[in-house]
Amino acid sequence: MKLARRVFRLGTESAFEVLAKARALEAQGREIVHLEIGEPDFDTPPHIVEAAIAALRRGETHYTPSAGIMPLREAIAKEVSCTRGISVEPEEVVVTPGAKPIIFFTLLALCQQGDEVIYPNPGFPIYESMIRFVGARPVPIRLRMENGFSLDPDELRRLLTSRTRLLILNSPGNPTGSVLSQADVEAIARVLQGHDCLILSDEIYGRLIFEGSHFSIASVPGFKERTVILDGFSKTYAMTGWRLGYGVMPKALAKHITLLMTNSNSCTATFSQHAGIAALTGPQEPVEKMVAAFRERRQVIVDGLNALPGVKCPVPQGAFYAFPNIEGTGLKSKALADLLLEEAGVAVLSGTAFGDYGEGFLRLSYANSVANLRKALARMEELLTKIVC
């Protein structure tokens, strides 16, 4: 079979590969502590589930407009207007099956051969994968532990060229858990002021913040018109399997993103959209409880990691990931991640799963119980004591 060359430019999301290996070990009778997959371990709140069931029983099982049903787009517009302090209309909202299509469609609509896209590294691996797939040139901007994994405006200035078409921002960040402060975002905006590149602002973890508050570059005067906000329901409302995301963007771009929806997915599942309305307009206490639980777990995982030989872990400000530096162990990231899975029964991700600049780090998802986190840390300590001491 002769395949198109573009398919060989696709990368992957290593979390699913490690999960498959972990499941295979479990099938052999091994007990594995799962710290690899990036999804909340909470159930979707009952009122959201009931809204979906009610929609199904009403016969809401047919096609919808490709951009999403108007009540959901209105609810999203109201939510984003309130949380970002900007005026958003439903016509600027496109609903998608999960948030990843917003990454893909934005790149498809804006970028072509010869264009450059600046993206965070270490960062979500799908950014680089999709940039390469559409034929653009990926330009990594390094996130360094010594400055809190924040994006350096001076480095951004050096990377910008006449071919830069898009900058991807992600705050709170995956895999680092870093949060761009308002001052950080405004500094980035000043660098971009004289440049005409657009911004894809991945804000999927925007409600999962422990230090400070979320600030979107779309909130900076003059930047809403050049920003695509990516958000969704998976992380905030524990709805990963519902496949429900959205983008907020200028109307002119929304028309083309909607056409890409029409040509690919037709529309997002109807019952999921009704569940999304209930999520945004219903009680928010389940979200607050989940964030409180993640805050407690963050303390457990950070304290535990910093007590391990050869490990230094900064305190993440958001999301539910720890990104410890493991250079003191003397092992490369992938080698240590493999050892932890195969010998200690702890599934984690190598920092290199998030780009070359992730070497020397591991990513651990603390979307697991405190008891399991402590069990994982004890197993890690036993292994690392043999290696390092």
N, C-alpha and C positions, 0 to 999 in steps of 0.2 A: 504494500500500500504506500503510495507516494503522498506524503503529508505536506501541507503548506509550511514554508519555512518559519512563519510567524509563531506556530505552536511551540517550536523549540525555544522561543524566547520567554515562555511562561515559567515563572517560578512556582513556589508552593507555600503553604502555611505549615510549618514543621510541627505545630502543636497537634495536628491531626495524624501526622506520621508517628510521632512519639506515643500518642494515645493508642494507635493500632498496635504498636509493639508492646505497650503495657497491657492491653487486653489479651494479647497472645500469651504473655507470661501468666496472667491471671487464669487463663484457660488451662495452664499447666499446673495450677494449684498454688501459685505464688500470691502473696498479699502485696499489693502495690498501693502506695499513697499517691494520689493524683494531684500534682501541683503544676501540671503542664497546660491544661486546657483553660482558656480564658472565658469562662462563663460563670455567672452567679450560681451558687449551689442552693438557692432558694426557689420555692415554687412560685409561679406566677400568682399574684394576688387574686383571691377568689372573685372579687367583683369584676375583674377583667375577664376571667374565664366565663363567668355567668353571662356577661355581655356578648361574648362570642357564641355561646350556646343559644342564647335568645335570638341572635341574628340568624343562625342556622335554622332554628325552628320557624322563623318568619319567612323562610325561603330565600334568604340573602345568599344565594349560591350561584349567582350569575355574573356575567361580565360587568365591570364598572368602567368609567372613563379611565384612560391610560394613566392620567396624572393623579388619580385617586378620587374617592367620593368627596363631594364638596363639604359635608359636615366635618370630615377629618381634616381636610385642608384648612378649613376655617379654624378648627381647634389648634392646629399646629401654628398657623399664622398668629393667633392670639398668644399662644405660649411663647413663641420666639420673640414677638414684639415686647412682651412683658419681661422676659429674662435677659434680653440683649439690649433693651432700651432703644429699639428701632421700630419703624413702622413697616409691617409686613402684610401683604395682601395674599389671599388664597391663590391668586394666579401666579405667585412667585414660589409656590410649593409644588414639588413633585414627589409623590409617594412611590416607594419601590419595595420589592421583596427583599428586605434586608438593606443595610446601608452600603454594602460593597458596590452595588450597581452605580451609586453616585460617584464613587471613585472612577469606575470604568467609563461610565457615560460622559463624565466631565472631561476626561482625557481624550476620549473618542471625538467629542464635539469640538475641543479646543486645540488639540496638538496633532502635529504631523511630522513627517520626516524632516530632520534638521532643527526642529524645535528642541529646547532644553527645558527640563523640569527639575527644580531644586526640591529635594525632599529630605526629611530628617533621617539620620543614620547614627546609632541604631534606631530603627523605626519599624512600623508595621510592614511586613515583607511584601504585601500586595501592592504597595505604592510602586516599588521598583519593578515588580513583575508586570504591572499594567503599563507603566511608562515604556518599558522595552517592547511590549506587545504592540502598542500603537505606532511604534517606529520612532518615537522621540528619544532623546538622549538623557538618561538619568544623571543628575548632578547631586551627589550626596553632600549634605552639610553636617559636619560632625557634632554630635552632642557629647559633651565631656563631663565626667563626674565632678571634676574640680569646680565647675560653675553650675552645679545642680542640674546638669543635663538640659540647661536652657539653650536656646538658639542665640548664637553670638551675632549681633547686628553688623559688626565690622567684617566678620567672615562672610556674612550674607552679601554685603556690599562688594566684596572681592569676587564672589561667584556670579553675580548678576552680569549678563551680557545682553547684547541686542537680540540674541536668539532666545532669551529666557521668556517662556510663554506662561509658566505657572509656577507658583510656590505652594508647597503643601505644608501646612502647619497641623500639629496634633497636640492638643492640651485639654485635659490631662493626657499624658503620653503613654503609649504602649511601645516598648516594654518597661520604660524607666519609672513610670508613676510621677514624673515631673509635671509641674503646673506653671504655665507662663503667667506672670503677674501682669497687672495693668501696665506697669512701667515697662516691662519686657515687650508687651504687644505694641505699645505706643512707640518704642524705639525701633521695632521692626517696621512699623508703618512709616516712620520718618525716612528710613532707608528706601522704602518703596515709593515714596512720594513722587520722585522724578522719573519713575520707571512705569511702563504701561503693562507689566505682567499682572495676571489675575491671581487670586488666592483660593485654594481649596482648604477650608478650615475644618478639620476633622474634630468634632466636639462630642463624639459618641459617649465619652465618659464625663461630660460636663456636670452632671448631678452628683458624681462620686468624688467629692473633694473634702479633704480633712484639714487642710491648712489654707488660709486665704479664701478667695472666691474666684469663680470662673469669669473671665473677661474675653469676649470675642473680638477679633479684629474688625468684624462687621460693625461693631459699636463705635469705632473710630470715625469721626466725621469724614465723609467722602469715600469710605471703604466698603460700605454696604453694596454700592453699585458695581464693585469689582470682586466680590467675594461669593463663593459657594459655600454655604454652611452644610456640613454633613452631620446628621444626627439620626437617632432612631430609638427603638424601644427595648432592644435586646439586653443592654447592660442595666439601665435604670430600673426597668420593671421585670427583670428576670424572664425575658421573652425571647431567648435566643432561637428557639425552635419555631416561633411564630412567623419569622422572616418578615419583619416590618421596619422599614427605615424611610428616610426622606431627605430631600435636599431643599434648601432655600436659596434662591438665586435670582438674578435679574430676569424680568419677564421674557426678554428676547432670547435668553439662553434656555429658559424653561420650556419654550416651544420646541426646541430641538431635542432636549432631554426627554420630553414627552414622546416625540417621534421615535427615539431610540427605545423607549418602553414599548410603544406600539409594535415595533419591529422585532422585539425580543420576547418580552413576557406577556404582552397584551395588557395585563393589569396585575395589581397585587390582590391576593386572595381577599374576597369580600368580607368574610367573617373576621379575618385578622384586622381589617381596617376598622370595623366596629369595635373590636377589642381595644384598638388604639385610642378611639374616642373616650372610652371608659377610663383608660389609663390616664389620659391628660386631664379629664374633667372630674374624675372621682377622687376619693381620699388618697392623700399622699403619705399617710403614716407608714405603710409598708416600705416605702422608699427610705424614709427616715430611720426605720428600724434596721434595714439592711445596711445603710451607711454606718450606723452606730456599731453594728456587728463587725463590719470591715475595719473600722477604726480600732476595735479591741484586738482583732486578729493581726492587724498591722504591727501593733506593739509587740505581740508575741513573736512574730516572724523576724522582725528587725532585731530585737534583743537576742533572740536565739541564734541568728546568723552571725551577729557580731561577737558572739562567744565562741564561735568555731575557729579552729586554727587555720590561719591563712586566708580568712574571709573578712571583708569590710563591706558593710551594707549601709548606704545612705537611707535616710527616712523618706519614703515616697509621700508625696503630698496629695495624690489622687489615684483614681482607678483602683485596682486590687492586685497590683504586681510589686514584688520586690526585685531589685536588679543589683545583686551583690557583686562586688569585685572579688575574683578568686585567684588573682595573680600570685598571691602568697602561698598558694598550694603547690605551685610549680607545674601545674597541669594546664593544658589548653582547654578551652571551654567545652568543646565537643567530647573530648576524652573524659572529662569529669562528669558531664551529663550522662554519658553512656555507662560509666562505672556506677553512678548513683542508681540508675535504673536496674542494671543487671546484677549488681552485688548488694545494694542496700534496699532495693525495692521502693525507690523514691523517683517518681517521674517528674523531671524538670526539663527546661529547654536551654540549649546552648545559646549564649549571647550572639553567636554568629548566625543564628536563625533570623536575626533582625538586621543583618548587614555586617560587612567586614569590620566596622568599628565596634561591633559587639564582642570582639575577641577579648578574653579576660573577664567576662561576666557570665552569669547565669540569670535566667528569668524564672521566678517562682510565683505562681498564682496562689494567693492566700484566700481564694474562694473555696475554702474547706473549713471543717470544724476546728476549734482550738485543740481538741484532743488529737485529731489527725496531724495538725501542724506540729504539735509537741512530739508525736511519734516520728514524724519525718525528720525533725531536728535531731532527735536522739540517734536515729540511724545514720544521719549525715555525720554526726560527731564521731560515732564509732568508726566509720570509714576513714574520715579525714585524719583522725588521730593516728591511724596506721600509716597513712601516706605522708603526713607533714611532720609528725613528731618523731 
